[in-house]
Amino acid sequence: MEEIRDNLVARIAEAEREGWLGEVEGLRVSLAGAEDKLVHMDRRASGGTAIDLGMPRIAPAQIKQVEGTDSLTQSLDDQQ
C-alpha cells in the first residue's frame, strides 16, 4: 500500500508539471483513499489484542456399524 501511495505522489507531480489538472484531481482522490487505508492498516496492526479461543475438544471416535462388518467388530471386541 505504501508503494501505491508513493507511486500516486509521483504521478501527481508529473500531472502537475504537464498541466493535466483533471488527472491531478483524480490522483489526489486516489491518494486520499490510499492514505486512509494505510491509517486503518496501522491501527489494526498496532491496536490489535489477542483473543483466547481456548483449546478445541476432540470428540471420541464413534464406531459405525456397516453392513458386512460384523466379523471386524467381533474381532475388535475380542482384542479388548
C-alpha positions as a Markdown table, in Angstrom:
| # | Residue | x | y | z |
|---|---|---|---|---|
| 1 | Met | 0.0 | 0.0 | 0.0 |
| 2 | Glu | 2.9 | 2.3 | 0.7 |
| 3 | Glu | 4.3 | 1.7 | -2.8 |
| 4 | Ile | 0.9 | 2.6 | -4.2 |
| 5 | Arg | 0.9 | 5.8 | -2.2 |
| 6 | Asp | 4.4 | 6.7 | -3.3 |
| 7 | Asn | 3.5 | 6.0 | -6.9 |
| 8 | Leu | 0.4 | 8.2 | -6.7 |
| 9 | Val | 2.6 | 11.1 | -5.3 |
| 10 | Ala | 5.0 | 10.7 | -8.2 |
| 11 | Arg | 2.1 | 10.6 | -10.7 |
| 12 | Ile | 0.6 | 13.8 | -9.2 |
| 13 | Ala | 3.9 | 15.6 | -9.5 |
| 14 | Glu | 4.1 | 14.5 | -13.2 |
| 15 | Ala | 0.5 | 15.6 | -13.9 |
| 16 | Glu | 1.1 | 19.0 | -12.3 |
| 17 | Arg | 4.2 | 19.5 | -14.4 |
| 18 | Glu | 2.3 | 18.6 | -17.6 |
| 19 | Gly | -0.7 | 20.7 | -16.6 |
| 20 | Trp | -3.1 | 17.8 | -16.5 |
| 21 | Leu | -5.5 | 19.4 | -14.0 |
| 22 | Gly | -8.2 | 16.8 | -14.3 |
| 23 | Glu | -5.7 | 14.0 | -13.8 |
| 24 | Val | -4.3 | 15.8 | -10.7 |
| 25 | Glu | -7.7 | 15.9 | -9.1 |
| 26 | Gly | -8.4 | 12.2 | -9.7 |
| 27 | Leu | -5.0 | 11.2 | -8.5 |
| 28 | Arg | -5.5 | 13.2 | -5.3 |
| 29 | Val | -8.7 | 11.4 | -4.6 |
| 30 | Ser | -6.9 | 8.1 | -5.1 |
| 31 | Leu | -4.1 | 9.3 | -2.8 |
| 32 | Ala | -6.5 | 10.2 | -0.1 |
| 33 | Gly | -8.0 | 6.8 | -0.3 |
| 34 | Ala | -4.6 | 5.1 | -0.1 |
| 35 | Glu | -3.6 | 7.2 | 2.9 |
| 36 | Asp | -6.9 | 6.4 | 4.7 |
| 37 | Lys | -6.3 | 2.7 | 4.0 |
| 38 | Leu | -2.8 | 2.9 | 5.5 |
| 39 | Val | -4.1 | 4.5 | 8.6 |
| 40 | His | -6.6 | 1.7 | 9.1 |
| 41 | Met | -4.0 | -0.9 | 8.5 |
| 42 | Asp | -1.7 | 0.7 | 11.0 |
| 43 | Arg | -4.5 | 0.8 | 13.6 |
| 44 | Arg | -5.2 | -2.9 | 13.1 |
| 45 | Ala | -1.6 | -3.9 | 13.3 |
| 46 | Ser | -0.8 | -1.8 | 16.4 |
| 47 | Gly | -4.0 | -1.9 | 18.4 |
| 48 | Gly | -5.0 | -5.5 | 18.0 |
| 49 | Thr | -5.4 | -7.6 | 21.0 |
| 50 | Ala | -5.2 | -11.4 | 21.1 |
| 51 | Ile | -8.4 | -13.2 | 21.9 |
| 52 | Asp | -8.0 | -16.6 | 23.7 |
| 53 | Leu | -10.3 | -19.0 | 21.9 |
| 54 | Gly | -9.3 | -21.9 | 24.2 |
| 55 | Met | -8.2 | -25.4 | 23.1 |
| 56 | Pro | -10.5 | -27.3 | 20.8 |
| 57 | Arg | -12.0 | -30.5 | 22.2 |
| 58 | Ile | -11.9 | -33.5 | 20.0 |
| 59 | Ala | -14.8 | -35.8 | 20.4 |
| 60 | Pro | -14.0 | -39.5 | 20.7 |
| 61 | Ala | -14.4 | -41.6 | 17.6 |
| 62 | Gln | -17.7 | -43.4 | 17.2 |
| 63 | Ile | -17.7 | -46.8 | 15.6 |
| 64 | Lys | -20.4 | -47.0 | 12.9 |
| 65 | Gln | -21.8 | -50.4 | 12.2 |
| 66 | Val | -21.7 | -51.0 | 8.4 |
| 67 | Glu | -23.4 | -54.0 | 6.8 |
| 68 | Gly | -21.0 | -56.9 | 6.3 |
| 69 | Thr | -18.6 | -55.8 | 9.1 |
| 70 | Asp | -19.8 | -58.0 | 11.9 |
| 71 | Ser | -16.7 | -60.1 | 11.9 |
| 72 | Leu | -14.5 | -57.0 | 12.1 |
| 73 | Thr | -16.4 | -55.6 | 15.0 |
| 74 | Gln | -16.3 | -59.0 | 16.7 |
| 75 | Ser | -12.6 | -59.3 | 16.2 |
| 76 | Leu | -12.1 | -55.8 | 17.6 |
| 77 | Asp | -14.2 | -56.7 | 20.7 |
| 78 | Asp | -12.1 | -59.9 | 21.2 |
| 79 | Gln | -8.9 | -57.9 | 21.3 |
| 80 | Gln | -10.0 | -55.7 | 24.1 |
